Amino acid sequence: MFVDPRKIAIATAGFCAFLNLYSPQALLPALAHELGVGAAEISTIMTASALAIALTAPFTGVIADVLGRKRVITAAMLASWCRWRARRWRPT
């Protein structure tokens, strides 16, 4: 059985995107305790990130249709890497 490596790459990228979105859920009880807030207040962390994706996804889809998915994904990956790299160079 042959599996297309491009499909594996897309599936991995999608998995990592949602992993990044939902990974803070495990930290919510500790964050609530540390910040002295209730479950309702701390759950806004998850709501804010999901809302940001919901609001930007339609626009990103339109841009991807116009410019091409590969260009948009490549630009997003480059922007993400630049942000990560800038944080690494930042003095602590």
Contacts in CASP RR format, 6 or more apart in sequence:
PFRMAT RR
TARGET T0000
AUTHOR 0000-0000-0000
METHOD contacts of the structure
MODEL  1
MFVDPRKIAIATAGFCAFLNLYSPQALLPALAHELGVGAAEISTIMTASA
LAIALTAPFTGVIADVLGRKRVITAAMLASWCRWRARRWRPT
13 73 0 8 1.000
21 49 0 8 1.000
21 50 0 8 1.000
21 53 0 8 1.000
22 46 0 8 1.000
24 31 0 8 1.000
24 45 0 8 1.000
24 46 0 8 1.000
24 49 0 8 1.000
25 46 0 8 1.000
28 39 0 8 1.000
28 42 0 8 1.000
28 43 0 8 1.000
28 45 0 8 1.000
28 46 0 8 1.000
31 42 0 8 1.000
31 45 0 8 1.000
32 38 0 8 1.000
32 39 0 8 1.000
32 41 0 8 1.000
32 42 0 8 1.000
35 42 0 8 1.000
60 72 0 8 1.000
61 72 0 8 1.000
63 72 0 8 1.000
64 72 0 8 1.000
64 73 0 8 1.000
END
